[in-house]
Amino acid sequence: MRVLFTGGGTAGHINPALAAAGYLKQKEPDAEILYVGNRGGMEERLVSNAGYEMRLITISGFQRKLTPKNLVRNAQTVVRMFTASAEAKKILKEFSPHVCVGTGGYVSGPVIREAAKLGIPCVIHESNAYPGITTRMLAKSVKTVMLAVPDAKKYFDGSVNCTVTGNPVRGEVLSAQREASRKALGLDERPVILSFGGSLGASALNRAMAFVLAQSAKEKKYQHIHGYGQHDENFLQELSALGFSGEENPQIRLLEYIDNMPQCLSAADLVIGRAGAMTLTEIEAKAKASILIPSPNVAENHQYHNAMALVNRGAAEILEEKDLSGEALWQKIRDILEQEDRLRALGENAGKLEISDANERIYRVIRAAAKEDGVR
């Protein structure tokens, strides 16, 4: 079976494709996999590291704010829409896949659209609670739209074949155990708060956490692991200006990048972070209480919709960035950790949302589409 995967721009589009491809290879070691990504995109590094054959096209999105610079960019995008389609068509004819799988991002648009025109069975996966524009545009051209959460189904009409598969979860996240992780990290029995804003950091979250950490350092009731990111160079200085001393507070660990996230997540009692689809999927998989601070700077405010899918089910607390301050976050943390029933309920409700067999569900959808192309 030959399967073409395409998706890019963010880890939320790329990682589901890589997880599905990895599971497919486990089930069918002889399967041929090709990944089509955007030239210069994050997928170039992630897919290469995963060891899959890759082809690249050039595509970009439209800029909504109409400045002179963006008007030039939009003109380039119009041209690239045609050139990307031609590049995609050439790749499709050369690889001749039995099925194409799109996971979102600009790059998946021309690839899936051209594949459908060629009569190749196509499926797409949407990792967010609010479907992206690429998913909505392609929905009627594909065999099946795979959804991470049931909430997304309401955005499609009855002519679209939707099925809930969930988001795939990394094996190392599932296998990490709380007590073993806490022991390995040298943590004691005090509550553990894990906070992060992604690999690049989130300035608004860091500003609030600087206040929280400075206050927590005075009480020493909680342990912290905070990832401040690669692009917030002033965070440590701001924290120091608040009187914080790392030497006097070994219970607070400050990391530019959390490279052992499965272990840290497993050890945590409360998670504070953005509301990206994959982050929420892992929070659900580990049944963790969380305070979600959706990024307002993402397409169609999809992180807010992701967060509300948990909040509406009593599985998380939300603190929107417009309401975010150090004082507000510190108060919410204390309220949750000082009410054991509330902390436990948030975690238990998050765990109820987990779809533990997401990889198998996605594989079955891909296999069914391939059978339509005569693959046994």
ZAROVEX-752049 format. One record per residue (C-alpha): residue number from 1; x, y, z. Coordinates in pm, 1 decimal. Example, Ala and Ser with C-alpha at 12.3 -4.5 7.8 and 13.67 -1.06 7.14 Angstrom:
2
  pos        xx        yy        zz
    1    1230.0    -450.0     780.0
    2    1367.0    -106.0     714.0
This chain:
376
  pos        xx        yy        zz
    1       0.0       0.0       0.0
    2     131.4     345.3     -93.4
    3      15.9     629.2     133.6
    4      85.5     999.2      87.7
    5      65.5    1221.4     395.5
    6      54.1    1600.2     380.1
    7      24.9    1867.5     646.5
    8     238.8    2144.7     786.3
    9     293.0    2483.3     937.9
   10     257.3    2382.2    1302.6
   11     335.2    2076.4    1512.8
   12     -40.9    2035.2    1557.9
   13     -68.6    1955.6    1186.6
   14     254.9    1757.2    1154.2
   15     261.2    1533.5    1462.6
   16     -75.6    1364.2    1395.5
   17      49.4    1272.8    1047.5
   18     375.0    1134.4    1184.2
   19     192.8     939.0    1455.5
   20     -48.8     791.9    1200.4
   21     237.1     708.6     964.0
   22     429.4     539.8    1244.0
   23     131.0     328.1    1345.2
   24      66.3     238.0     982.1
   25     424.3     111.3     948.4
   26     378.9     -98.4    1262.5
   27      68.4    -259.3    1116.7
   28     204.6    -287.8     763.7
   29     586.8    -276.8     751.6
   30     583.9    -302.1     372.6
   31     371.2      11.1     328.5
   32     534.4     288.2     124.2
   33     499.3     634.5     276.5
   34     567.1     972.4     118.0
   35     525.2    1303.2     300.7
   36     457.8    1623.7     107.5
   37     539.1    1942.9     296.8
   38     587.6    2314.6     244.8
   39     933.9    2431.0     149.1
   40    1087.9    2604.1     452.3
   41     819.3    2480.7     691.2
   42     863.2    2314.1    1029.5
   43     778.3    1981.7     865.7
   44    1110.0    1977.6     679.6
   45    1292.9    1913.6    1007.9
   46    1032.8    1701.5    1187.0
   47     961.6    1466.9     897.0
   48    1330.0    1426.9     811.8
   49    1404.1    1340.5    1174.7
   50    1128.3    1078.2    1162.3
   51    1298.2     916.4     864.1
   52    1025.4     941.0     599.5
   53    1079.2    1019.6     233.2
   54     971.9    1375.7     166.5
   55     887.3    1601.0    -127.4
   56     839.7    1977.5    -101.8
   57     614.8    2232.8    -269.4
   58     588.9    2608.6    -211.7
   59     263.0    2753.9     -81.8
   60     157.8    3038.7     149.5
   61    -159.0    3180.1     298.4
   62    -340.0    3508.3     252.4
   63    -264.7    3794.7     491.1
   64    -584.3    3944.8     632.1
   65    -439.4    4281.7     732.7
   66    -411.3    4478.8     408.9
   67     -81.7    4664.4     435.9
   68     134.1    4738.7     128.0
   69     371.7    4459.5     229.7
   70      86.1    4213.4     276.3
   71     -66.7    4305.3     -58.3
   72     258.7    4194.6    -220.4
   73     250.8    3873.8     -16.0
   74    -107.7    3805.6    -121.2
   75     -12.5    3851.2    -486.4
   76     264.4    3595.1    -434.1
   77      13.3    3360.5    -274.0
   78    -214.5    3378.2    -578.2
   79      76.0    3278.9    -803.3
   80     179.9    3001.8    -564.6
   81    -170.9    2856.1    -565.2
   82    -121.0    2767.4    -931.4
   83     243.2    2659.8    -909.2
   84     178.6    2451.5    -595.5
   85    -106.6    2269.4    -767.2
   86     120.5    2186.9   -1061.3
   87     395.4    2065.9    -825.6
   88     146.5    1854.5    -629.1
   89       2.0    1698.0    -944.5
   90     350.4    1598.6   -1062.8
   91     432.8    1434.7    -727.5
   92     101.0    1250.2    -718.6
   93     148.7    1105.7   -1066.3
   94     503.6     995.0    -986.2
   95     421.1     830.6    -649.6
   96      74.4     706.4    -750.3
   97     -61.6     667.4    -394.0
   98    -350.7     438.4    -308.8
   99    -472.8     693.7     -52.5
  100    -383.8    1050.9      50.3
  101    -408.2    1174.9     408.9
  102    -422.5    1548.1     488.1
  103    -375.9    1685.2     837.7
  104    -417.8    2058.4     779.0
  105    -209.2    2363.3     703.4
  106    -174.6    2545.8     372.5
  107      29.3    2269.4     211.6
  108    -243.0    2008.6     238.1
  109    -484.6    2218.7      30.3
  110    -333.1    2184.5    -319.6
  111    -216.9    1827.0    -256.6
  112    -554.9    1689.0    -146.7
  113    -742.9    1897.0    -402.5
  114    -529.8    1764.2    -691.2
  115    -544.3    1407.0    -557.8
  116    -924.7    1420.6    -548.6
  117    -931.0    1549.1    -906.9
  118    -716.0    1251.0   -1009.4
  119    -962.6    1011.9    -846.3
  120    -728.1     911.6    -563.7
  121    -918.0     832.9    -239.0
  122    -849.7    1105.5      18.9
  123    -914.7    1147.1     390.8
  124    -835.0    1438.8     620.9
  125    -780.0    1469.9     995.1
  126    -878.8    1777.9    1196.7
  127    -704.1    1805.3    1533.5
  128    -891.1    2113.1    1662.2
  129   -1241.1    2161.9    1802.5
  130   -1300.6    2436.1    1546.0
  131   -1206.0    2304.8    1199.6
  132    -945.0    2503.5    1008.6
  133   -1024.6    2670.7     677.9
  134    -830.8    2408.4     481.0
  135   -1037.1    2129.1     635.3
  136   -1363.7    2308.8     566.0
  137   -1267.8    2378.1     204.9
  138   -1168.8    2016.6     137.2
  139   -1440.0    1840.1     336.8
  140   -1672.6    1766.8      44.2
  141   -1387.1    1644.1    -176.8
  142   -1272.8    1362.6      51.2
  143   -1405.5    1024.1     158.3
  144   -1390.4    1091.5     532.3
  145   -1317.5    1379.5     767.8
  146   -1160.8    1246.6    1088.5
  147   -1231.8    1462.1    1393.9
  148   -1040.4    1488.4    1718.9
  149   -1345.8    1593.6    1920.2
  150   -1721.6    1553.4    1866.4
  151   -1771.7    1932.1    1898.4
  152   -1620.3    1983.2    1553.1
  153   -1894.9    1788.9    1377.3
  154   -2147.4    2073.5    1401.3
  155   -1941.6    2280.7    1156.6
  156   -2010.5    2040.4     867.5
  157   -2338.8    1972.4     689.2
  158   -2493.2    1629.9     641.2
  159   -2321.6    1570.9     307.7
  160   -1981.0    1540.0     475.2
  161   -1882.7    1197.6     609.0
  162   -1739.1    1267.3     955.6
  163   -1607.7    1021.9    1212.1
  164   -1453.2    1090.5    1554.0
  165   -1107.8     934.5    1583.0
  166    -938.4    1154.6    1841.4
  167    -579.1    1274.5    1818.8
  168    -298.4    1020.5    1835.6
  169     -83.1    1026.5    2151.2
  170     287.8     954.9    2169.8
  171     373.4     620.4    2326.2
  172     620.0     774.4    2572.1
  173     340.4     995.8    2712.0
  174     112.6     698.2    2769.3
  175     380.8     486.5    2935.5
  176     510.9     748.6    3183.3
  177     402.0     677.1    3542.3
  178     344.8     943.7    3809.1
  179     543.4     802.2    4099.7
  180     835.3     685.6    3888.2
  181     849.8    1024.7    3715.5
  182     842.7    1216.7    4043.1
  183    1120.1    1001.8    4181.5
  184    1333.1    1042.2    3869.5
  185    1284.6    1420.0    3882.7
  186    1370.9    1435.6    4253.5
  187    1032.8    1576.5    4353.4
  188     880.5    1543.5    4699.8
  189     513.9    1511.6    4802.4
  190     422.8    1878.4    4765.6
  191     189.4    1957.4    4471.1
  192     368.3    1992.3    4135.9
  193     269.4    2267.6    3890.6
  194     383.8    2229.9    3530.6
  195     361.5    2545.3    3316.3
  196     477.5    2621.2    2963.6
  197     391.0    2827.6    2658.8
  198     536.0    2611.5    2383.7
  199     888.5    2576.1    2248.2
  200     913.6    2947.0    2159.9
  201     753.7    3064.6    2482.4
  202     454.9    3291.5    2543.2
  203     534.2    3637.7    2675.6
  204     195.1    3699.9    2838.2
  205     209.4    3366.0    3019.2
  206     567.7    3428.8    3130.3
  207     479.1    3771.4    3271.5
  208     202.8    3616.4    3481.1
  209     418.0    3322.0    3586.6
  210     697.1    3554.2    3702.6
  211     456.0    3696.5    3960.7
  212     328.9    3347.3    4051.9
  213     678.2    3205.9    4100.6
  214     789.5    3503.4    4308.1
  215     486.6    3461.3    4535.4
  216     521.9    3084.4    4553.0
  217     887.5    3118.3    4647.6
  218     781.5    3298.7    4964.8
  219     542.1    3021.7    5073.7
  220     730.0    2716.1    4942.2
  221     405.1    2513.7    4942.3
  222     430.2    2409.7    4578.4
  223     688.2    2269.9    4339.2
  224     715.7    2417.6    3990.2
  225     850.3    2319.5    3651.3
  226     824.9    2616.4    3413.9
  227     931.4    2621.4    3050.1
  228     981.0    2983.8    2945.6
  229    1080.2    2923.9    2583.7
  230    1360.5    3020.2    2351.0
  231    1240.0    3367.9    2254.8
  232    1173.5    3530.0    2591.8
  233    1519.6    3636.9    2695.4
  234    1396.5    3887.3    2955.2
  235    1200.9    3638.2    3165.0
  236    1482.7    3546.2    3403.5
  237    1575.0    3911.8    3454.9
  238    1215.7    4006.2    3530.4
  239    1187.4    3721.9    3778.4
  240    1508.8    3828.8    3949.0
  241    1378.1    4185.2    3970.0
  242    1085.2    4050.0    4173.0
  243    1329.8    3920.9    4434.0
  244    1337.9    3558.3    4319.1
  245    1652.2    3357.6    4385.0
  246    1694.9    3021.8    4212.6
  247    1956.1    2906.8    4465.1
  248    1714.4    2960.4    4752.3
  249    1427.6    2783.4    4573.3
  250    1533.7    2443.5    4440.1
  251    1166.2    2343.2    4432.6
  252    1123.1    2578.3    4134.2
  253    1283.9    2465.7    3810.0
  254    1315.4    2707.0    3520.0
  255    1384.7    2559.2    3178.0
  256    1426.2    2722.2    2839.4
  257    1286.4    2407.3    2679.4
  258    1123.4    2106.8    2845.4
  259    1281.0    1813.1    2662.7
  260    1137.2    1548.9    2896.4
  261     771.2    1653.8    2869.2
  262     623.2    1301.6    2909.0
  263     799.4    1268.1    3245.4
  264     709.1    1619.7    3362.9
  265     346.4    1584.5    3255.9
  266     313.4    1253.3    3434.5
  267     457.6    1402.7    3754.8
  268     235.0    1712.0    3756.0
  269     -74.8    1773.2    3966.1
  270    -177.4    2088.1    3777.0
  271     -87.2    2193.8    3422.4
  272     -88.0    2556.0    3301.2
  273     -49.0    2629.4    2932.0
  274    -189.8    2715.7    2593.8
  275    -474.2    2518.1    2435.2
  276    -311.1    2361.4    2133.6
  277    -482.8    2043.2    2020.0
  278    -195.4    1806.4    2095.9
  279    -132.0    1957.3    2440.6
  280    -496.6    1901.1    2534.5
  281    -488.7    1547.6    2397.0
  282    -195.1    1465.7    2624.6
  283    -362.3    1632.4    2923.9
  284    -663.7    1408.8    2863.8
  285    -448.4    1100.0    2820.2
  286    -284.3    1160.1    3159.9
  287    -608.2    1281.1    3329.7
  288    -455.7    1607.3    3450.2
  289    -625.2    1913.9    3596.4
  290    -537.3    2223.4    3396.9
  291    -568.0    2599.9    3364.8
  292    -581.9    2682.4    2995.2
  293    -476.8    3020.5    2854.8
  294    -570.4    3007.9    2484.6
  295    -349.5    3203.2    2248.6
  296    -552.5    3482.9    2085.6
  297    -296.2    3501.1    1804.3
  298    -392.5    3186.1    1614.3
  299    -614.6    3137.0    1311.3
  300    -986.5    3173.5    1383.5
  301    -923.3    3171.5    1759.6
  302    -924.1    2790.9    1746.7
  303    -743.6    2752.6    2080.9
  304   -1039.7    2911.8    2258.0
  305   -1271.5    2653.2    2101.8
  306   -1028.0    2375.6    2198.0
  307   -1024.2    2495.5    2557.6
  308   -1401.2    2528.3    2581.5
  309   -1444.7    2168.1    2468.2
  310   -1286.4    2076.1    2805.4
  311   -1424.7    2362.7    3013.9
  312   -1783.7    2282.4    2915.3
  313   -1734.0    1929.7    3046.8
  314   -1579.7    2030.7    3377.5
  315   -1239.3    1905.5    3256.4
  316   -1037.5    2229.6    3274.4
  317   -1040.5    2591.2    3391.6
  318    -992.2    2876.9    3144.6
  319    -824.0    3214.1    3190.8
  320    -836.2    3418.2    2871.9
  321    -532.2    3629.7    2792.2
  322    -738.3    3950.9    2809.9
  323    -806.0    3865.9    3176.0
  324    -459.4    3730.1    3251.0
  325    -246.5    3881.0    3524.5
  326      -7.7    3737.2    3778.1
  327    -257.2    3801.8    4056.1
  328    -546.7    3636.9    3870.2
  329    -342.2    3329.4    3781.7
  330    -200.5    3293.8    4133.1
  331    -550.9    3313.0    4281.5
  332    -682.8    3048.0    4042.4
  333    -389.2    2815.8    4117.8
  334    -443.6    2844.3    4492.0
  335    -820.4    2794.8    4459.1
  336    -773.8    2469.6    4267.3
  337    -488.8    2321.5    4471.1
  338    -652.2    2404.3    4803.7
  339    -974.0    2225.5    4702.7
  340    -880.2    1859.5    4661.3
  341   -1223.6    1764.0    4531.4
  342   -1203.8    2030.4    4262.0
  343    -852.1    1925.2    4159.4
  344    -952.3    1560.1    4143.6
  345   -1272.8    1630.2    3947.5
  346   -1089.4    1833.2    3682.4
  347    -842.0    1550.0    3628.8
  348   -1103.7    1275.4    3626.0
  349   -1323.2    1463.5    3379.3
  350   -1025.3    1526.1    3151.8
  351    -947.2    1155.2    3157.6
  352   -1302.8    1072.2    3050.0
  353   -1245.0    1265.0    2725.1
  354    -948.0    1052.7    2619.5
  355    -987.0     842.5    2305.4
  356    -730.2     574.9    2379.6
  357    -746.0     396.4    2045.2
  358    -706.0     702.4    1820.3
  359    -418.9     548.9    1622.0
  360    -622.0     237.3    1543.8
  361    -929.5     440.1    1445.5
  362    -722.2     653.4    1207.2
  363    -556.6     344.9    1060.6
  364    -895.5     184.9     992.7
  365   -1016.1     495.7     806.6
  366    -700.5     501.0     591.8
  367    -729.7     127.7     523.1
  368   -1095.2     157.8     423.0
  369   -1011.5     436.4     177.0
  370    -727.5     232.8      29.1
  371    -959.8     -62.6     -29.0
  372   -1169.5     161.0    -251.2
  373    -859.5     187.4    -468.7
  374    -834.3    -191.8    -490.4
  375    -577.3    -247.2    -211.3
  376    -635.4    -563.7     -12.3
